[in-house]
């Protein structure tokens, strides 16, 4: 059985990039660690990426990434 240690990050689409970046910075307390035309990456104070925003027409959850136990083999995780 795969043992998840924590949620690493969530990737979301939005058509309101500037508004959501401000929300995650001002309300949630994250830091903008990277931004380009179509993507913004927000991280914790320790530098752990936790939210990826990508430009899209409608809000959608693209993916979730998990940190797994180092004892889990790559074959098992796949």
N, C-alpha and C positions, 0 to 999 in steps of 0.2 A: 504494500500500500504506500502511495506517495504521501509524505508528510510535508504539508505546507507550513512554513514558519511565519510568513506574513504576506499581506498584499503588497506587492512591489509598486505597481502603478496602474492607473486606469487611463485609457485613451478614449476621448470623447470628441464628437464633432459638434460644431456650433457655427451659426451664421452671425453671432454676436461676440466675436473674439475679444474686442477691447473691453466690453462690459464684464465678461467672465474673468478675464485676467485681473481686472480691478477687484472683483469680488473675491477671488482666491487670495489676492495679496492683502486687501484691506480687512476682510471679514474672517477668512480662514487663517491668515498669517503665513502663507507660503511666499516663496521668493521666485521671481522670474529668472530662470537660469539660462534660457535660450529663447529667442524669438526671431522668426523670419516671416516672409509673406503669408505662408499658409499654416504655420505651426507655432505653438508656444509651449514651453516645458516649464512647469513649476515644481519647485523642490522644497524640502524642509530646510530648516536652519543648518542641519548637519550635511546638507548636500544630497540627500536621497531624493531621486525623482519620484513624484507621486501622482501628478496629473499631467497628461499630455492633451492639449487642445488642438484639433485640426479643423481647418475651415471646411464647412459642409453646409448644404442647403437646409438640412433639418437636424435637430439634436438626436444623437445616436451614441450608444456605447459601442465602440469599435473592438476593444479587447481589454482583458484584465491580465496582468502579469503577476505571478506569485514567486516568492523566494521559497525554494524547497530545501529540505535537509541535505547537507553535504554527503550524507550516507546513501542518498538515492542515486542509483546509477543513471547514466544518460539513457541507456536502453529502457529502463523502467519508466523514466519521465516521458520518453517519446511515446 
